[in-house]
Amino acid sequence: MPNFVLYQVLQSFTRHDLGRFGKLVRSPFFTHRSEMERMFACLAYCRYRDKPLPDKEMLFKKSFPDRPYDDLLLRATMSDLLELMEEFLTWQVLRGDEIRAQLALATAFRERNLGKFFGKNRRKLEQKLETSPIRNADFHRQVLDFQVEIAQFESRTVRTAELPLQDISNSIDTLYLAEKLRHACTQISHQAVFKTSYGFGLLPDVIDRVEPNGFLDVPAIALYYYCYRFLTEQYSLDYFQKFRQELHQNGHFFPDTELKELYLLAINYCIRKINEGADAFILEGWELYREGLNNGLLLENKSISPFTFNNISAFGIKLGRYEEVEAFIQEYNHFLEPVLQESLRSFNLARLEYKRGHHHAALRLLQTADFKDLVNNLIAKTLQLKIYFELEEFDLLDSHLDTFRQFVRRRELSDYHRRNYLNIINFVKKITMLRPTDRKERLALRADIEQATVLTERDWLLEQLDKK
């Protein structure tokens, strides 16, 4: 397919969009040019029937059946059709947001000095804002725009009227905090993944004024305030639990897309804290995952991501919720992509059977799984390592350690993963070679394990060292 901008925009159109835009392009109100109607008819025919979009020569022939090919004319017509599409998309956005459309209408009435119509529209807007089920930052922006419209109208038409200037000032503060806190939480989350650094402007100077000034009564501020606090405070569990309470009480004021982002932001934070050794966040993460599943936020197009599937299983296993984890695996396995269902089912059941002490059952499950994902492969190899060690199958363990080390060195891994898995391999090797009577060597090895900066299996290694 030719890489025209027009074609790229057209590919985003649904069948419903095609039908509605077809009516628009045939309307003399928008265009009198029949070639644009013919051009769109050709393109829509291909889109409706999932056929390749035509090349330039074919498109020109369909648009200008009685003229020789003219590349300049074709490009100009395509550009005009694209401009009409952009107007259509703008209209679609306005049509889908009643409050935004009403605000635009209020502006039109004000500019035309239609006071009676402005008043009628004002009452409609007041009612829509009062009954709006959404109370996020976008809502507060609409409130501010509405107040500004009223002030501009009344300053021109009612000279003695009391203008809503204080309301506007309060709304500016509310909107600033709601938007700034939401953006700051995104910045901090992005920093943790991409190892970059951002400035937070005026926020650090005003953050301590949020609570005493009553802004926590505003859900769009309270949620992101607690989020910002647990992301930036060293001792964050208290703020995290307040965030969860606020999410439970006022989450219904946010659209599903934003609510999903909040859940994922909190869940990813739990994962980071657990990796740092903060076990209190295991239960928090488990409950967030379960809530996200129950309200449908973590299912997209009736499917669950492999990352979510694995993490829910891992959180439940760490908490000892074995029966719940097994029920989850069996129930939600069908929500995975078909190509992943068998391998992820076996992978997570293997982790579960290992924690239940069923080592041989875990090994059989691992042997039936085909791991396409590199991280899952690393976790599975680590699980095999632990099983061989605990079963005292030291010949198998030695061979596995060698192949595992080669696997880590030959794969493209992050520095964190490479250091972590090489540390695990090296410490297991040292434990197996430790002389039972050498107390000094044992203490030195314990110190090395405790002081390793990257080591996800620290507790297990110390447990095996004590047993030996």
C-alpha positions in Angstrom: 0.0 0.0 0.0 1.4 3.5 -0.8 2.5 5.4 2.3 0.2 8.4 1.8 -0.9 10.4 4.8 -4.4 10.2 3.5 -4.3 6.4 3.5 -2.9 6.3 7.0 -5.8 8.3 8.3 -8.3 6.3 6.3 -7.0 3.1 7.8 -8.0 4.3 11.2 -11.7 4.7 10.1 -14.2 2.2 11.3 -17.1 1.1 9.1 -19.3 3.5 11.1 -16.8 6.3 10.4 -16.8 5.5 6.7 -20.5 5.6 6.5 -20.8 9.0 8.3 -17.9 10.6 6.4 -19.5 9.3 3.1 -22.6 11.4 3.9 -20.4 14.4 4.7 -18.4 14.3 1.5 -21.6 14.0 -0.6 -23.1 17.0 1.1 -22.9 20.3 -0.9 -22.6 22.2 2.4 -19.0 20.8 2.7 -17.9 20.5 -0.9 -19.3 20.8 -4.4 -16.4 18.8 -6.0 -17.6 15.5 -7.4 -14.0 14.3 -7.8 -13.6 14.2 -4.0 -16.8 12.2 -3.7 -15.6 9.7 -6.4 -12.1 9.5 -4.8 -13.6 8.7 -1.4 -16.1 6.2 -2.9 -13.1 4.3 -4.4 -11.2 4.3 -1.1 -14.2 3.3 0.9 -15.0 0.4 -1.4 -11.5 -1.0 -0.8 -11.8 -0.4 3.0 -15.2 -2.0 3.3 -14.0 -5.1 1.5 -10.6 -5.3 3.1 -8.9 -4.9 -0.3 -5.5 -3.1 -0.8 -5.9 0.6 -1.3 -5.2 1.7 -4.9 -2.0 3.1 -6.3 -1.9 6.7 -7.6 -2.7 5.8 -11.2 -5.8 3.8 -10.3 -7.0 6.4 -7.8 -6.7 9.2 -10.4 -8.6 7.1 -12.9 -11.5 6.6 -10.4 -11.5 10.2 -9.4 -11.1 11.8 -12.9 -12.4 9.2 -15.3 -12.2 11.5 -18.4 -8.8 13.1 -17.9 -5.2 12.0 -18.5 -3.1 11.3 -15.4 -2.0 14.5 -13.6 0.1 13.9 -10.5 -0.2 17.5 -9.2 -4.0 17.5 -9.5 -4.2 14.1 -7.8 -2.0 15.2 -4.9 -4.0 18.5 -4.5 -7.3 16.5 -4.4 -5.9 14.0 -1.9 -4.8 16.9 0.3 -8.3 18.5 0.1 -9.9 15.2 1.0 -7.5 14.8 3.9 -8.4 18.3 5.2 -12.1 17.3 5.0 -11.3 14.1 7.0 -9.6 16.2 9.6 -12.6 18.4 10.0 -14.7 15.3 10.3 -12.5 13.9 13.1 -12.6 17.3 14.9 -16.4 17.2 14.7 -16.4 13.6 16.0 -14.5 14.6 19.1 -16.8 17.5 19.8 -19.9 15.4 19.2 -18.6 12.8 21.6 -18.1 15.3 24.4 -21.3 17.1 25.2 -19.8 19.5 27.7 -17.1 20.6 25.3 -19.7 21.0 22.5 -21.9 23.1 24.8 -18.9 25.3 25.8 -18.2 25.9 22.1 -21.8 26.8 21.6 -21.7 29.2 24.6 -18.7 31.0 23.0 -20.7 31.3 19.7 -23.7 32.8 21.5 -21.5 35.2 23.5 -19.7 36.5 20.4 -23.0 37.0 18.6 -24.5 38.9 21.6 -27.3 36.3 21.9 -27.9 36.7 25.6 -31.2 34.8 25.8 -29.6 31.8 24.1 -26.5 32.1 26.2 -28.6 32.0 29.4 -30.4 28.8 28.2 -27.1 27.2 27.3 -25.6 28.3 30.6 -28.4 26.4 32.5 -27.8 23.3 30.5 -24.1 23.4 31.2 -24.6 24.0 34.9 -26.8 20.9 35.0 -24.4 18.8 33.0 -21.4 19.8 35.2 -23.3 19.2 38.4 -24.4 15.7 37.3 -21.2 14.7 35.5 -20.0 11.2 36.6 -16.4 12.1 35.8 -14.5 14.4 38.2 -10.9 14.1 37.0 -8.6 17.0 35.9 -10.4 17.2 32.5 -13.6 17.9 34.4 -12.0 20.7 36.4 -10.7 22.2 33.1 -14.3 22.3 31.8 -15.5 24.0 35.0 -12.8 26.7 34.6 -13.7 27.2 31.0 -17.3 27.6 31.9 -16.6 30.1 34.6 -14.4 32.1 32.2 -17.2 32.1 29.7 -19.7 33.5 32.3 -17.2 36.2 33.3 -16.6 37.3 29.7 -20.3 37.3 28.9 -21.4 39.2 32.1 -18.6 41.8 31.8 -19.9 42.8 28.4 -23.7 42.6 29.1 -24.3 43.3 32.8 -22.0 46.0 33.9 -23.1 45.9 37.6 -23.0 42.1 37.9 -20.7 40.4 40.4 -18.2 38.5 38.3 -17.1 34.9 39.4 -13.5 36.0 39.7 -13.0 34.2 43.0 -14.5 31.0 41.6 -12.1 31.3 38.7 -9.1 31.8 41.0 -10.1 28.7 43.0 -10.6 26.7 39.9 -7.2 27.7 38.6 -5.6 26.4 41.8 -7.6 23.2 41.7 -6.8 22.5 38.0 -3.1 23.3 38.5 -2.7 20.8 41.3 -4.8 18.1 39.6 -2.9 18.4 36.4 0.5 18.9 37.9 0.2 16.0 40.3 -1.0 13.7 37.6 1.9 14.7 35.3 4.4 14.4 38.2 3.3 10.8 38.9 3.8 10.0 35.2 7.3 11.6 35.3 8.4 9.7 38.4 7.1 6.4 36.9 8.9 7.1 33.7 12.1 8.0 35.6 12.1 4.6 37.2 12.0 2.7 33.9 14.1 4.9 31.6 16.7 6.1 34.2 16.2 9.7 33.3 15.6 12.8 35.5 12.9 15.4 35.4 12.3 18.7 37.2 8.9 19.3 38.9 8.7 23.0 38.7 6.7 24.7 41.4 5.2 21.5 42.8 7.8 20.9 45.6 7.1 24.4 46.9 3.3 24.0 47.1 2.9 20.3 47.9 2.8 20.8 51.7 -0.1 23.2 51.3 -2.4 20.6 49.7 -3.6 19.1 53.0 -4.1 22.2 55.2 -5.9 24.0 52.4 -8.6 21.3 52.0 -7.6 20.2 48.5 -7.8 16.5 49.5 -11.6 16.9 49.3 -11.1 16.9 45.5 -10.7 13.3 44.2 -8.7 14.5 41.2 -6.1 16.0 43.6 -6.3 13.5 46.5 -5.6 10.4 44.4 -2.5 11.8 42.7 -1.4 13.6 45.9 -1.1 10.2 47.7 0.4 8.7 44.6 3.0 11.4 44.4 3.7 11.0 48.1 4.3 7.2 48.0 6.4 7.6 44.9 8.7 10.2 46.6 8.7 9.3 50.3 11.2 6.8 51.7 8.6 5.3 54.1 5.7 5.0 51.7 3.4 2.3 52.9 1.1 4.7 54.8 0.6 6.9 51.8 0.2 3.9 49.6 -2.7 2.6 51.7 -4.3 6.0 51.8 -4.0 6.0 48.0 -5.8 2.6 47.8 -8.5 3.8 50.2 -9.1 6.9 48.0 -9.0 4.7 44.9 -11.7 2.4 46.4 -13.9 5.3 47.5 -13.6 7.7 44.5 -12.3 5.6 41.7 -15.7 5.8 40.0 -15.1 9.5 39.3 -12.5 8.6 36.7 -12.8 7.2 33.2 -11.7 3.6 32.8 -8.6 4.5 30.7 -7.3 6.8 33.5 -8.3 4.3 36.2 -6.4 1.6 34.5 -3.3 3.8 34.4 -3.6 4.4 38.1 -3.8 0.7 38.9 -0.8 -0.1 36.7 1.2 2.7 38.2 0.5 1.4 41.7 1.1 -2.2 40.7 4.4 -1.4 39.1 5.5 0.5 42.2 4.6 -2.6 44.3 6.8 -4.7 42.0 9.7 -2.3 42.5 9.3 -2.3 46.2 9.1 -6.1 46.4 12.3 -6.3 44.4 13.9 -4.0 47.0 12.8 -6.4 49.7 9.7 -4.6 51.0 7.4 -7.7 51.5 4.5 -5.6 52.8 3.8 -4.6 49.2 3.1 -8.2 48.1 -0.4 -8.1 49.6 -1.0 -4.6 48.3 -0.1 -5.7 44.8 -2.1 -8.9 45.0 -5.2 -7.0 46.1 -4.7 -4.3 43.4 -4.4 -7.0 40.7 -7.6 -8.8 41.9 -9.5 -5.5 42.0 -8.3 -4.6 38.5 -9.5 -8.0 37.2 -12.9 -7.8 39.0 -13.7 -4.4 37.6 -12.4 -5.4 34.1 -9.6 -2.8 33.9 -6.9 -5.4 33.4 -8.7 -7.2 30.6 -8.3 -5.5 27.2 -10.6 -6.7 24.5 -11.4 -9.7 26.7 -7.7 -10.7 26.9 -5.1 -10.6 29.6 -1.4 -9.7 29.1 1.2 -12.4 29.8 2.9 -9.9 32.1 -0.3 -9.5 34.2 -1.0 -13.2 34.2 2.5 -14.1 35.5 2.5 -11.4 38.1 -0.8 -12.3 39.6 0.3 -15.9 39.9 3.6 -14.8 41.5 2.0 -12.4 44.0 -0.5 -15.1 45.1 2.2 -17.8 45.4 4.3 -15.5 47.6 1.3 -14.9 49.9 0.6 -18.6 50.1 -2.8 -18.3 48.4 -2.2 -21.6 46.5 -5.8 -22.5 45.9 -6.7 -19.0 44.7 -3.7 -19.0 42.4 -4.6 -22.4 40.9 -8.2 -21.2 40.4 -7.0 -18.0 38.7 -4.7 -20.0 36.4 -7.4 -22.3 35.3 -10.0 -19.5 34.9 -7.9 -16.8 33.2 -5.7 -19.0 31.0 -8.3 -18.8 28.3 -7.9 -15.0 28.2 -4.3 -15.3 27.0 -3.4 -15.4 23.3 -3.9 -19.0 22.2 -0.2 -19.4 21.3 0.7 -18.6 24.9 -1.9 -20.5 26.8 -0.2 -23.9 27.2 3.3 -22.5 28.0 2.2 -19.9 30.6 -0.2 -22.4 32.2 2.6 -24.9 32.6 5.0 -22.2 33.8 2.8 -20.8 36.5 1.6 -24.3 37.6 5.2 -25.3 37.9 5.9 -22.3 40.2 2.8 -23.3 42.2 3.8 -27.0 42.6 7.3 -26.0 43.6 6.0 -23.9 46.5 3.7 -26.8 47.5 6.7 -29.0 47.8 5.9 -31.1 44.7 9.3 -30.9 43.1 8.9 -33.7 40.5 5.5 -32.4 39.4 7.1 -28.9 38.9 9.9 -30.4 36.8 7.5 -32.2 34.6 5.5 -29.0 34.0 8.7 -27.1 33.2 9.7 -29.7 30.7 6.4 -29.4 28.8 6.6 -25.6 28.6 8.0 -23.8 25.5 9.3 -20.5 26.7 9.4 -17.7 24.1 9.8 -15.0 26.6 13.4 -14.4 27.8 12.5 -13.4 31.3 10.2 -16.4 31.8 13.0 -18.6 30.5 15.3 -17.1 33.2 12.8 -17.6 35.9 12.2 -21.2 34.8 15.9 -22.0 34.8 16.2 -20.5 38.2 13.3 -22.7 39.4 15.0 -25.8 38.0 18.2 -24.8 39.8 16.4 -24.6 43.1 14.7 -27.9 42.6 17.9 -29.8 41.7 19.6 -28.2 44.8 16.8 -29.1 47.1 16.5 -32.7 45.8 20.3 -32.9 46.1 20.7 -33.9 42.5 24.1 -32.3 42.4 25.3 -33.9 39.1 22.2 -32.4 37.4 22.7 -29.2 39.2 26.4 -28.8 38.1 25.4 -29.4 34.5 22.5 -27.0 34.8 24.6 -24.3 36.3 27.1 -24.4 33.4 24.4 -24.2 30.7 22.6 -21.5 32.7 25.7 -19.4 32.9 26.3 -19.8 29.2 22.7 -18.8 28.5 23.0 -15.6 30.5 26.2 -14.6 28.9 25.0 -15.2 25.4 21.7 -13.4 25.6 21.0 -9.7 25.3 20.0 -8.9 28.8 19.8 -5.7 30.9 22.6 -5.1 33.3 20.2 -5.8 36.2 19.1 -9.2 34.9 22.7 -10.2 33.9 24.1 -9.3 37.3 21.2 -10.9 39.2 21.3 -14.3 37.5 25.1 -14.6 37.4 25.1 -13.8 41.1 22.5 -16.5 41.8 24.6 -19.0 39.7 27.8 -18.1 41.4 26.4 -18.2 45.0 24.8 -21.6 44.4 28.1 -22.9 43.1 29.9 -21.6 46.2 27.3 -23.1 48.6 27.7 -26.6 47.0 31.5 -26.3 47.3 31.4 -25.1 50.9 33.1 -27.4 53.5 30.7 -28.1 56.4 33.3 -27.5 59.0 34.6 -24.2 57.7 32.7 -21.7 59.8 34.9 -18.7 58.7 34.2 -19.5 55.0 30.5 -19.8 55.7 30.3 -16.4 57.5 32.2 -14.8 54.7 29.8 -16.3 52.1 26.8 -15.1 54.2 28.2 -11.6 54.2 28.7 -11.6 50.4 25.1 -12.8 49.9 23.6 -10.2 52.3 25.6 -7.4 50.7 25.0 -8.2 47.0 23.2 -5.2 45.5 21.3 -7.2 42.9 20.0 -10.6 44.1 16.3 -11.6 43.9 16.9 -15.1 45.5 18.7 -13.7 48.6 16.3 -15.2 51.1 16.4 -18.7 49.5 20.2 -18.6 49.3 20.6 -17.7 52.9 18.1 -20.5 53.8 20.1 -23.1 51.9 23.3 -21.8 53.4 21.9 -22.3 56.9 20.6 -25.8 56.1 24.0 -26.9 54.7 
